[in-house]
Amino acid sequence: METSRQGRVLIVRIAREDKRNALNAEISAGIDDAMNQLEDDAELRCAVLTGGEQVFSAGADLAKGTGTPTPRGGYVGLIRRRRTKPLIAAVEGLALGGGVELVLCCDLVVASRGASFGLPEVKRGLMPDYGGAFRSARVLPVNVAREMLLTGTSLSAERAERLGFVNVLTENGGALAGALQLAEAICANAPLAVREALHVFDQEVNGDETQIWELSDAAHERLLTTNDVKEGIGAFFERRTPTWTGT
């Protein structure tokens, strides 16, 4: 992970490009540290979460996992975090699986024209277990979210912008600059008013997720015991088409 500051904005970069920015324990700890810094530093008003030029994040590291949940953020240091300051996603290239689920944790999304968003878990015998199975329907039309979940196909940034998921569409290479411009517009406003507005909005949109998390966790646990998940992950690493048995 890499962090830097631009004025009152914290820039958080996933920097594991040799592994397509796959989310492992070290990345999770880095995101958690950065989000704690954002929350605890009174000088910071907003943060931008970004990745590399070709890949935002290809999702969880299937070989090593994402590590244990953190006390304040849950998995990947962010998935179940309650924040009081705005977080903007700046997406270049691929955002897949857990990468999309990180984007769904953010308040605003800036993406370049070459970016895309996908939830391919069903191709591995799994389901999105970091909130994607229900949060996707909050930011996308229901049938589009359902299409992503059931087919595993990706959504282009241009279509995502038309559907209202992406706030700002930039040329390739311009997502971070676009996100910083949006962050500065936020920072120009009264910080306490921004926090209160964000809190009220989150209560309306997200509310209490306890019950839906229980359903999601139980479904994920059931899938982990199946032969299909072993086949799906094995086929992924062996670069072959899986043979599903429905068991």
C-alpha positions in Angstrom: 0.0 0.0 0.0 1.1 3.6 -0.6 -0.4 6.7 1.0 0.2 10.3 0.3 -1.5 13.7 1.0 -2.6 16.4 -1.2 -3.8 19.2 1.1 -6.7 17.9 3.1 -7.1 14.8 1.0 -5.5 11.4 1.7 -4.6 9.4 -1.3 -4.6 5.6 -0.7 -3.1 3.4 -3.5 -3.3 -0.3 -3.8 0.2 -1.2 -5.0 0.6 -4.8 -5.8 0.5 -4.6 -9.6 2.6 -7.7 -10.2 -0.3 -9.7 -8.7 -3.0 -7.5 -10.3 -3.5 -5.7 -7.0 -5.0 -8.9 -5.5 -6.2 -8.3 -1.9 -4.0 -10.1 0.7 -3.4 -9.6 4.4 -0.8 -6.9 3.8 -3.1 -4.9 1.5 -5.9 -5.3 4.0 -3.7 -4.0 6.9 -2.6 -1.1 4.7 -6.2 -0.1 3.8 -7.2 -0.4 7.5 -4.3 1.8 8.6 -5.2 4.4 6.0 -8.9 4.5 6.9 -8.0 4.8 10.6 -5.7 7.7 9.7 -8.5 9.4 7.7 -10.9 9.1 10.6 -8.5 10.1 13.4 -6.6 13.0 11.7 -8.6 16.2 12.1 -6.7 17.8 9.2 -8.0 15.3 6.7 -11.4 15.9 5.2 -11.6 13.3 2.4 -9.8 10.3 0.9 -9.3 8.8 -2.5 -8.8 5.0 -3.0 -7.1 4.0 -6.2 -5.0 1.3 -7.8 -2.7 0.9 -10.8 -3.0 2.1 -14.4 -4.2 -1.2 -15.7 -5.9 -2.8 -12.7 -7.7 -1.2 -9.8 -7.9 -4.6 -8.1 -8.7 -8.1 -9.4 -10.2 -9.0 -6.0 -9.2 -11.4 -3.2 -6.0 -13.3 -3.4 -7.5 -16.8 -4.0 -4.3 -18.5 -2.9 -3.7 -16.6 0.4 -6.9 -14.9 1.2 -7.4 -11.3 2.5 -6.4 -11.9 6.1 -8.5 -11.6 9.2 -11.1 -8.9 9.7 -9.8 -5.7 11.4 -11.6 -4.3 14.5 -12.7 -1.1 12.8 -13.1 -2.0 9.2 -13.9 -5.7 9.0 -12.5 -7.6 5.9 -9.9 -5.7 3.9 -10.1 -2.9 6.5 -13.1 -1.3 4.8 -15.9 -3.7 4.0 -17.9 -3.2 7.2 -16.4 0.2 8.3 -18.6 3.0 9.5 -16.9 6.2 8.2 -17.7 9.8 8.9 -15.6 11.3 6.1 -16.1 10.9 2.3 -14.2 8.3 0.4 -13.9 8.5 -3.4 -12.9 5.6 -5.7 -10.6 6.4 -8.6 -10.7 3.4 -11.0 -8.4 2.7 -13.9 -8.6 -0.7 -15.7 -10.1 -3.8 -14.1 -12.1 -3.8 -10.9 -13.2 -7.4 -10.2 -14.8 -9.3 -7.3 -13.5 -7.8 -4.1 -12.1 -4.9 -6.0 -15.7 -3.9 -7.0 -16.8 -4.5 -3.4 -14.2 -2.0 -2.3 -15.6 0.5 -4.8 -19.1 -0.2 -3.4 -17.8 0.9 0.0 -16.9 4.3 -1.4 -19.3 7.3 -1.5 -18.4 8.5 -5.1 -16.8 6.8 -8.1 -14.5 8.4 -10.8 -13.5 6.0 -13.6 -11.6 6.3 -16.8 -13.2 5.1 -20.1 -11.1 2.0 -20.0 -12.3 0.9 -16.6 -14.7 -2.0 -16.1 -16.5 -3.5 -13.1 -17.2 -7.2 -12.7 -18.4 -9.7 -10.0 -17.1 -13.0 -11.5 -17.5 -15.1 -8.3 -20.1 -17.4 -9.9 -17.4 -18.5 -12.4 -15.4 -19.9 -9.4 -18.3 -21.6 -7.6 -18.6 -18.7 -5.2 -20.8 -15.6 -4.6 -19.7 -12.1 -3.7 -19.3 -12.3 0.0 -18.0 -8.8 0.8 -21.3 -7.1 0.3 -21.5 -7.2 -3.5 -24.5 -9.5 -3.5 -26.7 -6.8 -2.0 -24.9 -3.5 -2.3 -24.7 -3.7 -6.1 -28.5 -3.4 -6.2 -28.3 -0.1 -4.3 -26.2 1.7 -6.9 -27.3 0.0 -10.1 -30.7 -0.8 -11.6 -31.9 -4.1 -10.1 -31.8 -6.1 -13.4 -28.3 -4.8 -14.2 -27.0 -5.8 -10.7 -28.7 -9.2 -11.1 -27.1 -9.7 -14.5 -23.6 -9.0 -13.1 -24.2 -11.4 -10.2 -25.6 -14.3 -12.2 -23.5 -14.1 -15.4 -20.2 -12.8 -13.9 -19.8 -10.5 -16.9 -18.3 -7.0 -16.5 -19.9 -3.6 -16.8 -18.0 -1.0 -18.8 -17.2 2.4 -17.2 -19.2 4.2 -19.9 -22.3 2.1 -19.3 -21.8 2.4 -15.5 -21.7 6.2 -15.9 -24.9 6.2 -17.9 -26.6 4.1 -15.2 -25.5 6.5 -12.5 -22.9 4.3 -10.8 -19.9 6.3 -11.9 -20.1 10.0 -11.0 -17.3 11.2 -13.3 -16.0 9.6 -16.5 -12.5 10.6 -17.5 -10.0 9.8 -20.3 -7.6 6.9 -19.6 -5.1 7.9 -17.0 -7.3 10.7 -15.6 -9.3 9.0 -12.9 -7.1 10.1 -10.0 -7.0 13.7 -11.1 -10.8 13.6 -11.6 -11.2 12.2 -8.1 -9.0 14.8 -6.5 -10.9 17.5 -8.2 -14.1 16.1 -6.7 -12.4 15.8 -3.3 -11.4 19.4 -3.4 -15.0 20.4 -4.1 -16.0 18.5 -1.0 -13.2 20.0 1.1 -14.3 23.5 0.2 -17.5 22.9 2.2 -18.1 23.0 6.0 -16.6 19.7 7.3 -19.2 19.2 10.1 -22.0 19.8 7.6 -20.5 17.3 5.2 -20.2 14.6 7.9 -23.7 15.1 9.1 -25.1 15.0 5.6 -23.2 11.8 4.8 -24.4 10.2 8.1 -28.1 10.9 7.4 -27.7 9.8 3.8 -26.0 6.5 4.8 -28.7 5.7 7.3 -31.3 6.0 4.5 -29.4 4.1 1.9 -27.6 1.5 4.0 -29.3 1.4 7.3 -28.7 -1.5 9.6 -27.1 -4.3 7.5 -27.0 -6.9 10.3 -29.6 -9.2 8.9 -28.4 -9.1 5.3 -24.9 -9.8 6.4 -26.1 -12.8 8.3 -27.8 -14.1 5.1 -24.7 -13.4 3.0 -22.3 -15.0 5.4 -24.5 -18.1 5.7 -24.8 -18.5 2.0 -21.0 -18.1 1.5 -20.3 -20.7 4.2 -22.6 -23.2 2.4 -20.8 -22.7 -0.9 -17.4 -23.2 0.7 -18.4 -26.8 1.5 -19.3 -27.7 -2.1 -17.4 -29.6 -4.7 -18.1 -26.9 -7.2 -16.1 -24.3 -5.3 -13.1 -26.6 -5.3 -13.6 -27.2 -9.0 -14.0 -23.5 -9.8 -10.9 -22.4 -7.9 -8.9 -25.3 -9.3 -9.9 -24.5 -12.8 -9.0 -20.8 -12.3 -5.4 -21.7 -11.3 -5.1 -24.3 -14.0 -6.5 -22.0 -16.6 -9.2 -24.3 -17.8 -12.9 -24.4 -18.1 -14.6 -25.8 -14.9 -16.8 -28.8 -15.0 -19.7 -28.2 -12.6 -21.5 -31.0 -10.8 -24.0 -29.0 -8.8 -22.7 -30.7 -5.6 
